[in-house]
Structure formats: C-alpha cells, structure tokens
Amino acid sequence: MLLSLPRIYKIGIISVISIVIFSFALFYYIQTLTENNVRSSLLTEQVDRQRAASSSISQHIGSDLSLVMTVLDGLTDSSFMQDGDIKTNHLIQEKYNLIDDIIDKIFVLDKNDVVTTSLSQIGTDQYLGSDFSQREWVKEARTDLEPVFSKGFERQGIYTIHIAVPIINRDDNRYMGLVGASIPTEKFFARYGNVHDINSQFLVIFDKNGTILAVG
C-alpha cells in the first residue's frame, strides 16, 4: 500500500517516522543523562555528608582522648608522683573517676616497669604486680620519654589500646615510671556510632597502620 502512494506522501510518512524515532532517542538520552546527573548529585551529597559525619566523629574521639591524656599528664606532674609516692590510691581514684566512662583501667608503673597501682571499674585490678617491662609501648615511653599510644592488643577476645605517659623527674629528667590507661576499642568507639550491626550504617575504625580497631 505504501508503494502505491504518491512520492510526496512517502516522504512525509518517512519524515514523521524519523521524527518519532529521533524524538524517542532524544527523550531516552535526556532521561539517561538526567538520571546520571541525579545519581551523581546524590552520591556527591552522600559523600559530603559522610565526610562531615566522619570529621565530627574524629573531633569527638580526639577530644575524649585528649581528656585522658590531660588527666594522665596531670598525674605524672603531681607532687605525689614527683616525690616518688607512686602508690597514691586516693589521687588515682579521684582522677580515674573523671575518665572512667572512657577508659577501662588506670595503672601506675614504677621505675622498673612493675605495676604498683591499678584500678578498674571492679576496683583493684589484676594488673597489680605485673611486670610490663617487655611491652613495646612501655619500652617506647621509657626510651623516648614521650606519651605513647600503643598498637591494638587482643586478650581474651577483647581488643585494647593503651595510653602511656612517662613520669619524668622535673629536676634531673630521670625516668621514674609511667601512668597508663587501657581502652577496649569496641566499647570506646561504640560511644560514637554503631560498631555491632552491619545491616545498618556502621563505623569502621583503623589505626595509623591500617589495623582494624572496631567494625560493625
């Protein structure tokens, strides 16, 4: 039937069909482009939100760890510690109460790196009397005379990091021991977000060496 139509009609029909095909192709292209732009925009917004959330969490973590460091440093500089009285349980308990929602244990090592005082939420801790002289973070604190954050340490299925602040004699710069704190990583990082349920938004925490400290 199309063959019997005048040439001008054939051209018109072909033109209409071409326009329809072009219109559909253009519509599909525009729709695809729009969807891609929307996806890209949503992804960018999500990344920006994630970065903002991560930055906020990092600041909170840094603030809490700074508080722990301040308390430990204050202990090392106290007159009791400087006078060699490293069994001052009352002072240790007082300072522990300031940060017991952040840390698990607080302890004091003498110049031989033996634990002389150790407190936890259950009272006197099993650390008491332990020799910590072979622990890497203790060696580092003794050698460098600087505060140390340990690498993660797993014991009885609990991943823990330690903070150690050396007790340095103000008069002769002599190492007198250290004040330390232990922080169970999962409990600590759960303060800032979900580290238990992987079926919802969760946190993954790495240390500077890329070791996972906590994960949902």
ChimeraX attribute file (.defattr): number of C-alpha atoms within 10 A of each C-alpha:
attribute: neighborCount
match mode: 1-to-1
recipient: residues
	/A:1	4
	/A:2	9
	/A:3	7
	/A:4	8
	/A:5	10
	/A:6	9
	/A:7	11
	/A:8	9
	/A:9	12
	/A:10	14
	/A:11	12
	/A:12	11
	/A:13	13
	/A:14	12
	/A:15	12
	/A:16	12
	/A:17	12
	/A:18	12
	/A:19	12
	/A:20	12
	/A:21	12
	/A:22	12
	/A:23	12
	/A:24	12
	/A:25	12
	/A:26	12
	/A:27	12
	/A:28	12
	/A:29	12
	/A:30	12
	/A:31	12
	/A:32	12
	/A:33	12
	/A:34	12
	/A:35	12
	/A:36	12
	/A:37	12
	/A:38	12
	/A:39	12
	/A:40	12
	/A:41	12
	/A:42	12
	/A:43	12
	/A:44	12
	/A:45	12
	/A:46	12
	/A:47	12
	/A:48	12
	/A:49	12
	/A:50	12
	/A:51	12
	/A:52	12
	/A:53	12
	/A:54	13
	/A:55	12
	/A:56	13
	/A:57	17
	/A:58	13
	/A:59	12
	/A:60	14
	/A:61	16
	/A:62	12
	/A:63	12
	/A:64	17
	/A:65	17
	/A:66	12
	/A:67	15
	/A:68	22
	/A:69	19
	/A:70	13
	/A:71	17
	/A:72	29
	/A:73	19
	/A:74	15
	/A:75	22
	/A:76	24
	/A:77	16
	/A:78	14
	/A:79	11
	/A:80	14
	/A:81	22
	/A:82	17
	/A:83	11
	/A:84	15
	/A:85	12
	/A:86	26
	/A:87	18
	/A:88	14
	/A:89	17
	/A:90	9
	/A:91	13
	/A:92	21
	/A:93	16
	/A:94	10
	/A:95	17
	/A:96	24
	/A:97	11
	/A:98	13
	/A:99	19
	/A:100	17
	/A:101	13
	/A:102	20
	/A:103	25
	/A:104	21
	/A:105	23
	/A:106	28
	/A:107	26
	/A:108	32
	/A:109	28
	/A:110	20
	/A:111	18
	/A:112	13
	/A:113	21
	/A:114	18
	/A:115	25
	/A:116	19
	/A:117	21
	/A:118	25
	/A:119	22
	/A:120	19
	/A:121	14
	/A:122	8
	/A:123	10
	/A:124	15
	/A:125	15
	/A:126	11
	/A:127	19
	/A:128	16
	/A:129	14
	/A:130	13
	/A:131	15
	/A:132	16
	/A:133	16
	/A:134	9
	/A:135	11
	/A:136	13
	/A:137	20
	/A:138	25
	/A:139	15
	/A:140	17
	/A:141	22
	/A:142	25
	/A:143	11
	/A:144	10
	/A:145	17
	/A:146	13
	/A:147	22
	/A:148	21
	/A:149	17
	/A:150	19
	/A:151	17
	/A:152	19
	/A:153	14
	/A:154	12
	/A:155	8
	/A:156	5
	/A:157	7
	/A:158	13
	/A:159	17
	/A:160	20
	/A:161	18
	/A:162	22
	/A:163	24
	/A:164	28
	/A:165	26
	/A:166	29
	/A:167	32
	/A:168	20
	/A:169	17
	/A:170	10
	/A:171	7
	/A:172	7
	/A:173	10
	/A:174	14
	/A:175	18
	/A:176	21
	/A:177	28
	/A:178	31
	/A:179	27
	/A:180	26
	/A:181	25
	/A:182	19
	/A:183	22
	/A:184	21
	/A:185	23
	/A:186	19
	/A:187	18
	/A:188	19
	/A:189	21
	/A:190	16
	/A:191	14
	/A:192	15
	/A:193	14
	/A:194	18
	/A:195	21
	/A:196	15
	/A:197	11
	/A:198	11
	/A:199	7
	/A:200	10
	/A:201	11
	/A:202	16
	/A:203	20
	/A:204	13
	/A:205	17
	/A:206	13
	/A:207	12
	/A:208	8
	/A:209	7
	/A:210	8
	/A:211	11
	/A:212	14
	/A:213	19
	/A:214	21
	/A:215	18
	/A:216	17
